[in-house]
Amino acid sequence: MSIAPSSAKMPIIEYSIIGAAALLFVTPWAGGFIAEGTPSLSLWAVAALTAACGAYALAAANRNVAWALLVLAVWLFIAPWALGFTASLTAFWAHIAASLGLTALAAATVWRRSETDGAVAA
């Protein structure tokens, strides 16, 4: 008899999304570019939206969360050029790394949903 719950029922990915939002929020301080307003505001806005995605994923368990995370990841990827802070290497690479992390979480969300639904996600 196993006491541990099944890993398919534990919302690990959803909590990881909320954890990623927390990491995004503290990145300007940890990266030392808090004085640069534009990259900091970009990360804070994405952190708030990522936290909302995580809360929605916990409440609704919907595949649309993956699409929202992908949109946020694309924004993080293009933000250094769109907002003009490519000269700040720390902020630049923080955005690129965060975009890769959110892409991985989106893929994990789609994978988890397709595994529990028994169908391939579109």
DSSP file (Angstrom, degrees, kcal/mol; ACC not computed):
  #  RESIDUE AA STRUCTURE BP1 BP2  ACC     N-H-->O    O-->H-N    N-H-->O    O-->H-N    TCO  KAPPA ALPHA  PHI   PSI    X-CA   Y-CA   Z-CA
    1    1 A M              0   0    0      0, 0.0     2,-0.5     0, 0.0     0, 0.0   0.000 360.0 360.0 360.0 127.0    0.0    0.0    0.0
    2    2 A S        -     0   0    0      1,-0.1     0, 0.0     2,-0.1     0, 0.0  -0.798 360.0-171.5 -99.4 132.1    1.4    3.3   -1.1
    3    3 A I        +     0   0    0     -2,-0.5    -1,-0.1     2,-0.1     0, 0.0   0.793  63.0  90.6 -87.7 -31.6    0.9    6.4    1.0
    4    4 A A  S    S-     0   0    0      1,-0.1     3,-0.1     3,-0.0    -2,-0.1  -0.427  81.2-119.2 -69.3 135.7    2.4    8.9   -1.6
    5    5 A P        -     0   0    0      0, 0.0    -1,-0.1     0, 0.0    -2,-0.1  -0.314  39.3 -85.2 -70.7 159.5   -0.2   10.3   -4.0
    6    6 A S    >>  -     0   0    0      1,-0.1     3,-1.2     2,-0.0     4,-0.6  -0.387  30.5-132.0 -63.7 139.6    0.2    9.7   -7.7
    7    7 A S  T 34 S+     0   0    0      1,-0.3     3,-0.4     2,-0.2     5,-0.3   0.746 104.7  65.8 -67.2 -22.1    2.5   12.2   -9.4
    8    8 A A  T 34 S+     0   0    0      1,-0.2    -1,-0.3     3,-0.1   108,-0.1   0.754 102.9  47.4 -69.5 -22.8   -0.1   12.8  -12.1
    9    9 A K  T <4 S+     0   0    0     -3,-1.2    -1,-0.2     2,-0.0    -2,-0.2   0.599  91.9  91.1 -94.2 -12.0   -2.4   14.3   -9.5
   10   10 A M  S  < S-     0   0    0     -4,-0.6     2,-1.9    -3,-0.4     3,-0.4  -0.710  76.5-135.1 -86.2 131.3    0.1   16.6   -8.0
   11   11 A P     >  +     0   0    0      0, 0.0     4,-2.3     0, 0.0     5,-0.2  -0.290  52.7 142.6 -82.4  55.5    0.2   20.1   -9.6
   12   12 A I  H  > S+     0   0    0     -2,-1.9     4,-2.0    -5,-0.3     5,-0.1   0.911  71.1  47.5 -63.1 -44.5    4.0   20.2   -9.7
   13   13 A I  H  > S+     0   0    0     -3,-0.4     4,-1.9     2,-0.2    -1,-0.2   0.906 111.1  51.6 -65.7 -40.4    4.1   22.0  -13.1
   14   14 A E  H  > S+     0   0    0      1,-0.2     4,-1.6     2,-0.2    -1,-0.2   0.908 111.7  46.3 -63.5 -42.2    1.5   24.6  -12.0
   15   15 A Y  H  X S+     0   0    0     -4,-2.3     4,-2.4     1,-0.2    -1,-0.2   0.830 108.3  57.7 -69.0 -30.0    3.5   25.4   -8.8
   16   16 A S  H  X S+     0   0    0     -4,-2.0     4,-2.5     2,-0.2    -2,-0.2   0.863 102.7  54.2 -65.0 -35.4    6.6   25.6  -11.0
   17   17 A I  H  X S+     0   0    0     -4,-1.9     4,-1.8     2,-0.2    -2,-0.2   0.919 109.6  46.6 -63.8 -42.9    4.9   28.3  -13.0
   18   18 A I  H  X S+     0   0    0     -4,-1.6     4,-1.8     2,-0.2    -2,-0.2   0.888 111.8  51.7 -66.8 -38.2    4.2   30.3   -9.9
   19   19 A G  H  X S+     0   0    0     -4,-2.4     4,-2.3     1,-0.2    -2,-0.2   0.886 107.1  53.0 -62.9 -39.1    7.8   29.7   -8.8
   20   20 A A  H  X S+     0   0    0     -4,-2.5     4,-2.7     1,-0.2    -1,-0.2   0.882 106.0  54.1 -63.7 -37.5    9.0   30.9  -12.1
   21   21 A A  H  X S+     0   0    0     -4,-1.8     4,-2.0     2,-0.2    -1,-0.2   0.909 108.0  49.5 -62.3 -41.1    7.0   34.1  -11.6
   22   22 A A  H  X S+     0   0    0     -4,-1.8     4,-1.7     2,-0.2    -2,-0.2   0.906 111.1  49.4 -64.2 -41.1    8.7   34.6   -8.3
   23   23 A L  H  X S+     0   0    0     -4,-2.3     4,-1.2     1,-0.2    -2,-0.2   0.908 109.7  51.5 -63.9 -41.4   12.1   34.1   -9.9
   24   24 A L  H  < S+     0   0    0     -4,-2.7     3,-0.3     1,-0.2    -1,-0.2   0.891 108.1  53.6 -61.0 -38.1   11.2   36.6  -12.7
   25   25 A F  H  < S+     0   0    0     -4,-2.0     4,-0.3     1,-0.2    -1,-0.2   0.881 113.9  39.5 -65.9 -38.8   10.2   39.1  -10.0
   26   26 A V  H >X S+     0   0    0     -4,-1.7     4,-2.6     1,-0.2     3,-0.6   0.558  90.7  92.7 -89.6  -7.4   13.5   39.0   -8.1
   27   27 A T  H 3X S+     0   0    0     -4,-1.2     4,-3.2    -3,-0.3     6,-0.3   0.868  79.1  56.8 -57.6 -41.9   15.7   38.8  -11.2
   28   28 A P  H 3>>S+     0   0    0      0, 0.0     5,-1.5     0, 0.0     6,-0.7   0.890 113.4  41.4 -59.0 -36.2   16.3   42.6  -11.5
   29   29 A W  H X45S+     0   0    0     -3,-0.6     3,-0.6    -4,-0.3    -2,-0.2   0.934 117.9  45.7 -73.0 -46.6   17.7   42.6   -8.0
   30   30 A A  H 3<5S+     0   0    0     -4,-2.6    -3,-0.2     1,-0.2    -1,-0.2   0.857 115.8  46.8 -65.8 -34.8   19.7   39.4   -8.3
   31   31 A G  H 3<5S-     0   0    0     -4,-3.2    -1,-0.2    -5,-0.2    -2,-0.2   0.578 108.4-124.4 -84.1 -10.0   21.1   40.5  -11.7
   32   32 A G  T <<5S+     0   0    0     -4,-0.6     3,-0.2    -3,-0.6    -3,-0.2   0.702  81.7 109.1  77.2  19.9   22.0   43.9  -10.5
   33   33 A F    > < +     0   0    0     -5,-1.5     3,-1.1    -6,-0.3     7,-0.3  -0.015  31.0 119.2-116.0  31.1   20.0   45.8  -13.1
   34   34 A I  T 3  S+     0   0    0     -6,-0.7    -1,-0.1     1,-0.3    -5,-0.1   0.804  71.3  60.9 -63.0 -30.0   17.3   47.2  -10.8
   35   35 A A  T 3  S+     0   0    0     -3,-0.2     2,-1.0    -7,-0.2    -1,-0.3   0.714  85.8  84.1 -72.5 -19.3   18.4   50.8  -11.7
   36   36 A E    <>  -     0   0    0     -3,-1.1     4,-1.5     1,-0.2     5,-0.2  -0.754  68.1-165.1 -86.3 106.7   17.6   50.1  -15.3
   37   37 A G  H  > S+     0   0    0     -2,-1.0     4,-2.8     1,-0.2     5,-0.2   0.883  74.4  54.8 -63.2 -45.3   13.9   50.8  -15.4
   38   38 A T  H  > S+     0   0    0      1,-0.2     4,-2.2     2,-0.2    -1,-0.2   0.937 111.2  40.7 -63.6 -52.0   12.8   49.3  -18.8
   39   39 A P  H  > S+     0   0    0      0, 0.0     4,-2.2     0, 0.0    -1,-0.2   0.883 116.4  51.8 -65.4 -34.1   14.2   45.7  -18.4
   40   40 A S  H  X S+     0   0    0     -4,-1.5     4,-2.5    -7,-0.3    -2,-0.2   0.938 110.7  46.7 -64.8 -46.4   13.0   45.6  -14.7
   41   41 A L  H  X S+     0   0    0     -4,-2.8     4,-2.4     1,-0.2     5,-0.2   0.874 110.1  54.7 -63.6 -36.7    9.5   46.7  -15.6
   42   42 A S  H  X S+     0   0    0     -4,-2.2     4,-2.2    -5,-0.2    -1,-0.2   0.940 111.3  43.7 -61.0 -47.7    9.4   44.2  -18.5
   43   43 A L  H  X S+     0   0    0     -4,-2.2     4,-2.5     1,-0.2    -2,-0.2   0.889 113.1  51.5 -66.7 -39.1   10.3   41.3  -16.1
   44   44 A W  H  X S+     0   0    0     -4,-2.5     4,-2.3     2,-0.2    -1,-0.2   0.896 110.2  48.9 -65.9 -39.0    7.9   42.5  -13.4
   45   45 A A  H  X S+     0   0    0     -4,-2.4     4,-2.2     2,-0.2    -2,-0.2   0.932 114.0  45.5 -65.0 -44.6    5.0   42.7  -15.9
   46   46 A V  H  X S+     0   0    0     -4,-2.2     4,-2.6    -5,-0.2    -2,-0.2   0.868 110.4  55.3 -66.6 -35.4    5.8   39.2  -17.2
   47   47 A A  H  X S+     0   0    0     -4,-2.5     4,-2.4     2,-0.2    -2,-0.2   0.923 108.6  47.7 -62.1 -44.2    6.2   37.9  -13.6
   48   48 A A  H  X S+     0   0    0     -4,-2.3     4,-1.9     1,-0.2    -2,-0.2   0.921 114.6  45.6 -63.3 -44.0    2.7   39.2  -12.8
   49   49 A L  H  X S+     0   0    0     -4,-2.2     4,-2.1     2,-0.2    -2,-0.2   0.863 112.0  51.8 -68.7 -35.3    1.2   37.6  -15.9
   50   50 A T  H  X S+     0   0    0     -4,-2.6     4,-2.5     2,-0.2    -2,-0.2   0.898 108.4  51.1 -67.1 -40.3    3.1   34.4  -15.3
   51   51 A A  H  X S+     0   0    0     -4,-2.4     4,-2.4     2,-0.2    -2,-0.2   0.897 109.5  50.9 -62.4 -39.7    1.7   34.2  -11.7
   52   52 A A  H  X S+     0   0    0     -4,-1.9     4,-2.5     2,-0.2    -2,-0.2   0.898 109.3  50.9 -63.9 -39.9   -1.8   34.7  -13.1
   53   53 A C  H  X S+     0   0    0     -4,-2.1     4,-2.6     2,-0.2    -2,-0.2   0.910 110.4  49.5 -62.7 -42.4   -1.2   31.9  -15.5
   54   54 A G  H  X S+     0   0    0     -4,-2.5     4,-2.0     2,-0.2    -2,-0.2   0.906 111.6  47.8 -64.1 -41.9    0.0   29.7  -12.7
   55   55 A A  H  X S+     0   0    0     -4,-2.4     4,-2.0     2,-0.2    -2,-0.2   0.909 113.3  48.4 -65.0 -41.4   -3.1   30.5  -10.6
   56   56 A Y  H  X>S+     0   0    0     -4,-2.5     4,-3.4     1,-0.2     5,-0.7   0.889 109.1  53.4 -65.3 -39.0   -5.3   29.9  -13.6
   57   57 A A  H  X5S+     0   0    0     -4,-2.6     4,-1.1     1,-0.2    -1,-0.2   0.881 110.1  48.0 -64.0 -37.7   -3.6   26.5  -14.3
   58   58 A L  H  <5S+     0   0    0     -4,-2.0    -1,-0.2    -5,-0.2    -2,-0.2   0.888 119.9  38.2 -67.7 -38.2   -4.2   25.5  -10.7
   59   59 A A  H  <5S+     0   0    0     -4,-2.0    -2,-0.2    -5,-0.1    -3,-0.2   0.906 132.7  18.6 -81.1 -43.3   -7.8   26.5  -10.8
   60   60 A A  H  <5S-     0   0    0     -4,-3.4    -3,-0.2    -5,-0.2    -2,-0.1   0.680  77.5-145.3-108.3 -20.7   -8.9   25.5  -14.3
   61   61 A A     << +     0   0    0     -4,-1.1     2,-0.3    -5,-0.7    -4,-0.1   0.954  43.6 161.6  50.1  56.5   -6.3   23.0  -15.6
   62   62 A N    >   -     0   0    0     -6,-0.2     3,-1.2     1,-0.1     4,-0.3  -0.820  50.8-133.9-112.3 146.4   -6.7   24.4  -19.1
   63   63 A R  T >> S+     0   0    0     -2,-0.3     3,-1.2     1,-0.2     4,-1.0   0.680  96.6  80.4 -69.7 -18.2   -4.4   24.0  -22.1
   64   64 A N  H 3> S+     0   0    0      1,-0.3     4,-2.2     2,-0.2    -1,-0.2   0.744  78.9  70.5 -62.5 -21.1   -4.7   27.7  -22.8
   65   65 A V  H <> S+     0   0    0     -3,-1.2     4,-2.6     1,-0.2    -1,-0.3   0.893  94.1  54.3 -61.4 -39.5   -2.1   28.3  -20.1
   66   66 A A  H <> S+     0   0    0     -3,-1.2     4,-2.2    -4,-0.3    -1,-0.2   0.909 108.1  48.7 -62.9 -41.5    0.5   26.8  -22.3
   67   67 A W  H  X S+     0   0    0     -4,-1.0     4,-2.2     2,-0.2    -1,-0.2   0.903 111.0  50.4 -65.3 -40.6   -0.3   29.2  -25.1
   68   68 A A  H  X S+     0   0    0     -4,-2.2     4,-2.3     1,-0.2    -2,-0.2   0.908 110.1  50.3 -63.6 -41.2   -0.2   32.2  -22.7
   69   69 A L  H  X S+     0   0    0     -4,-2.6     4,-2.4     1,-0.2    -1,-0.2   0.886 109.2  51.8 -64.0 -38.0    3.2   31.1  -21.4
   70   70 A L  H  X S+     0   0    0     -4,-2.2     4,-2.5     2,-0.2    -2,-0.2   0.900 108.3  50.7 -65.2 -39.9    4.5   30.8  -25.0
   71   71 A V  H  X S+     0   0    0     -4,-2.2     4,-2.3     2,-0.2    -2,-0.2   0.927 112.0  47.7 -62.1 -44.0    3.3   34.3  -25.8
   72   72 A L  H  X S+     0   0    0     -4,-2.3     4,-2.6     1,-0.2    -2,-0.2   0.888 110.7  52.2 -64.1 -38.4    5.1   35.6  -22.7
   73   73 A A  H  X S+     0   0    0     -4,-2.4     4,-1.9     2,-0.2    -2,-0.2   0.908 108.8  49.7 -64.1 -41.7    8.2   33.6  -23.7
   74   74 A V  H  X S+     0   0    0     -4,-2.5     4,-2.2     2,-0.2     5,-0.2   0.918 110.5  50.9 -63.1 -41.9    8.2   35.2  -27.1
   75   75 A W  H  X S+     0   0    0     -4,-2.3     4,-2.3     1,-0.2    -2,-0.2   0.944 109.0  50.3 -60.6 -46.5    7.8   38.6  -25.5
   76   76 A L  H  < S+     0   0    0     -4,-2.6    -1,-0.2     1,-0.2    -2,-0.2   0.865 110.8  51.1 -59.8 -34.5   10.8   38.0  -23.2
   77   77 A F  H  < S+     0   0    0     -4,-1.9     4,-0.3     1,-0.2    -1,-0.2   0.900 118.9  34.0 -70.2 -40.7   12.8   36.9  -26.2
   78   78 A I  H >X S+     0   0    0     -4,-2.2     4,-2.9     1,-0.2     3,-0.7   0.622  95.5  89.2 -91.2 -12.4   12.1   40.0  -28.4
   79   79 A A  H 3X S+     0   0    0     -4,-2.3     4,-3.1     1,-0.2     5,-0.4   0.863  79.7  58.6 -56.6 -42.3   11.9   42.5  -25.5
   80   80 A P  H 3>>S+     0   0    0      0, 0.0     5,-2.0     0, 0.0     6,-0.5   0.895 116.7  34.9 -57.2 -37.7   15.6   43.4  -25.5
   81   81 A W  H <45S+     0   0    0     -3,-0.7    -2,-0.2    -4,-0.3     5,-0.1   0.894 119.2  49.6 -80.4 -41.8   15.4   44.5  -29.1
   82   82 A A  H  <5S+     0   0    0     -4,-2.9    -3,-0.2     1,-0.2    -1,-0.1   0.867 121.3  34.7 -66.1 -36.3   11.9   45.9  -28.9
   83   83 A L  H  <5S-     0   0    0     -4,-3.1    -1,-0.2    -5,-0.2    -2,-0.2   0.504 110.2-120.6 -99.4  -5.7   12.6   48.0  -25.8
   84   84 A G  T  <5S+     0   0    0     -4,-0.5    -3,-0.2    -5,-0.4     3,-0.2   0.878  72.7 121.4  76.6  40.5   16.2   48.8  -26.7
   85   85 A F    > < +     0   0    0     -5,-2.0     3,-0.9    -6,-0.3     7,-0.2  -0.081  24.7 121.7-123.7  37.4   18.3   47.4  -23.9
   86   86 A T  T 3   +     0   0    0     -6,-0.5    -1,-0.1     1,-0.2    -5,-0.1   0.718  68.4  66.7 -68.8 -19.3   20.5   45.0  -25.8
   87   87 A A  T 3  S+     0   0    0     -3,-0.2     2,-1.3    -7,-0.1    -1,-0.2   0.768  83.0  79.0 -72.9 -24.9   23.6   46.9  -24.4
   88   88 A S    <>  -     0   0    0     -3,-0.9     4,-2.8     1,-0.2     5,-0.2  -0.713  67.4-171.0 -84.8  96.3   22.8   45.7  -20.9
   89   89 A L  H  > S+     0   0    0     -2,-1.3     4,-2.7     1,-0.2     5,-0.3   0.855  79.9  51.2 -62.2 -38.1   24.2   42.2  -21.1
   90   90 A T  H  > S+     0   0    0      2,-0.2     4,-2.1     1,-0.2    -1,-0.2   0.944 114.5  42.5 -65.4 -46.5   22.8   41.0  -17.8
   91   91 A A  H  > S+     0   0    0      2,-0.2     4,-2.0     1,-0.2    -2,-0.2   0.895 114.5  53.1 -65.5 -39.1   19.3   42.2  -18.6
   92   92 A F  H  X S+     0   0    0     -4,-2.8     4,-2.0    -7,-0.2    -2,-0.2   0.959 113.5  40.5 -59.6 -53.3   19.6   40.9  -22.1
   93   93 A W  H  X S+     0   0    0     -4,-2.7     4,-2.8     1,-0.2     5,-0.2   0.802 110.3  58.9 -71.4 -28.2   20.6   37.4  -21.0
   94   94 A A  H  X S+     0   0    0     -4,-2.1     4,-2.2    -5,-0.3    -1,-0.2   0.913 108.8  45.9 -63.3 -41.1   18.1   37.4  -18.1
   95   95 A H  H  X S+     0   0    0     -4,-2.0     4,-2.1     2,-0.2    -2,-0.2   0.906 113.8  48.1 -67.1 -42.0   15.3   37.9  -20.7
   96   96 A I  H  X S+     0   0    0     -4,-2.0     4,-1.8     2,-0.2    -2,-0.2   0.936 114.1  45.9 -65.3 -46.2   16.7   35.2  -23.0
   97   97 A A  H  X S+     0   0    0     -4,-2.8     4,-2.2     1,-0.2    -2,-0.2   0.900 112.3  51.3 -63.7 -41.0   17.1   32.7  -20.2
   98   98 A A  H  X S+     0   0    0     -4,-2.2     4,-2.6    -5,-0.2    -1,-0.2   0.875 107.1  53.7 -64.7 -36.3   13.6   33.5  -18.8
   99   99 A S  H  X S+     0   0    0     -4,-2.1     4,-2.0     1,-0.2    -1,-0.2   0.896 109.3  48.3 -65.9 -38.0   12.1   33.0  -22.3
  100  100 A L  H  X S+     0   0    0     -4,-1.8     4,-2.1     2,-0.2    -2,-0.2   0.893 111.5  50.7 -66.8 -38.9   13.7   29.5  -22.5
  101  101 A G  H  X S+     0   0    0     -4,-2.2     4,-2.1     2,-0.2    -2,-0.2   0.919 111.1  46.7 -64.5 -44.1   12.4   28.7  -19.0
  102  102 A L  H  X S+     0   0    0     -4,-2.6     4,-2.4     2,-0.2    -1,-0.2   0.861 110.1  54.3 -67.5 -34.2    8.9   29.7  -19.8
  103  103 A T  H  X S+     0   0    0     -4,-2.0     4,-2.4    -5,-0.2    -1,-0.2   0.916 108.5  49.3 -63.4 -42.0    9.0   27.8  -23.1
  104  104 A A  H  X S+     0   0    0     -4,-2.1     4,-2.4     1,-0.2    -2,-0.2   0.898 111.0  49.4 -63.8 -40.5   10.0   24.7  -21.2
  105  105 A L  H  X S+     0   0    0     -4,-2.1     4,-2.2     2,-0.2    -1,-0.2   0.885 109.9  51.3 -66.2 -37.7    7.2   25.2  -18.7
  106  106 A A  H  X S+     0   0    0     -4,-2.4     4,-2.3     2,-0.2    -2,-0.2   0.922 111.0  48.2 -63.6 -43.3    4.7   25.6  -21.6
  107  107 A A  H  X S+     0   0    0     -4,-2.4     4,-2.7     1,-0.2    -2,-0.2   0.903 111.3  50.3 -63.7 -40.6    6.0   22.4  -23.1
  108  108 A A  H  X S+     0   0    0     -4,-2.4     4,-2.8     2,-0.2    -1,-0.2   0.877 109.2  52.2 -64.6 -37.0    5.7   20.6  -19.8
  109  109 A T  H  X S+     0   0    0     -4,-2.2     4,-2.4     2,-0.2    -2,-0.2   0.928 111.5  45.4 -64.5 -45.2    2.1   21.9  -19.4
  110  110 A V  H  X S+     0   0    0     -4,-2.3     4,-2.6     2,-0.2     5,-0.2   0.921 113.8  50.0 -64.0 -43.4    1.1   20.6  -22.8
  111  111 A W  H  X S+     0   0    0     -4,-2.7     4,-2.1     2,-0.2    -2,-0.2   0.928 111.7  47.6 -60.9 -45.8    2.8   17.3  -22.1
  112  112 A R  H  X S+     0   0    0     -4,-2.8     4,-2.4     1,-0.2     5,-0.2   0.917 113.2  48.1 -62.8 -43.7    1.1   16.9  -18.8
  113  113 A R  H  X S+     0   0    0     -4,-2.4     4,-2.5     1,-0.2     6,-0.3   0.905 112.6  47.8 -65.5 -40.5   -2.3   17.8  -20.2
  114  114 A S  H  X>S+     0   0    0     -4,-2.6     4,-1.4     1,-0.2     5,-0.7   0.851 112.1  51.2 -69.5 -31.6   -1.9   15.4  -23.1
  115  115 A E  H  <5S+     0   0    0     -4,-2.1    -2,-0.2    -5,-0.2    -1,-0.2   0.907 115.9  39.3 -69.7 -42.1   -0.8   12.6  -20.7
  116  116 A T  H  <5S+     0   0    0     -4,-2.4    -2,-0.2     1,-0.2    -1,-0.2   0.796 119.1  46.9 -80.0 -28.2   -3.8   13.1  -18.4
  117  117 A D  H  <5S-     0   0    0     -4,-2.5    -1,-0.2     2,-0.2    -2,-0.2   0.727 101.5-132.0 -82.0 -22.1   -6.3   13.6  -21.3
  118  118 A G  T  <5S+     0   0    0     -4,-1.4     2,-0.3     1,-0.3    -3,-0.2   0.652  74.6  94.4  78.1  15.3   -4.9   10.7  -23.2
  119  119 A A  S   <S-     0   0    0     -5,-0.7     2,-0.4    -6,-0.3    -1,-0.3  -0.918  82.7-101.1-135.0 160.3   -4.8   12.8  -26.4
  120  120 A V        -     0   0    0     -2,-0.3     2,-0.1    -3,-0.1    -9,-0.1  -0.687  41.1-120.6 -83.2 132.1   -2.2   14.8  -28.2
  121  121 A A              0   0    0     -2,-0.4    -1,-0.1   -11,-0.2   -11,-0.0  -0.454 360.0 360.0 -73.8 143.6   -2.5   18.6  -27.5
  122  122 A A              0   0    0     -2,-0.1    -1,-0.1   -12,-0.0    -2,-0.0   0.436 360.0 360.0 -91.0 360.0   -3.0   20.8  -30.5
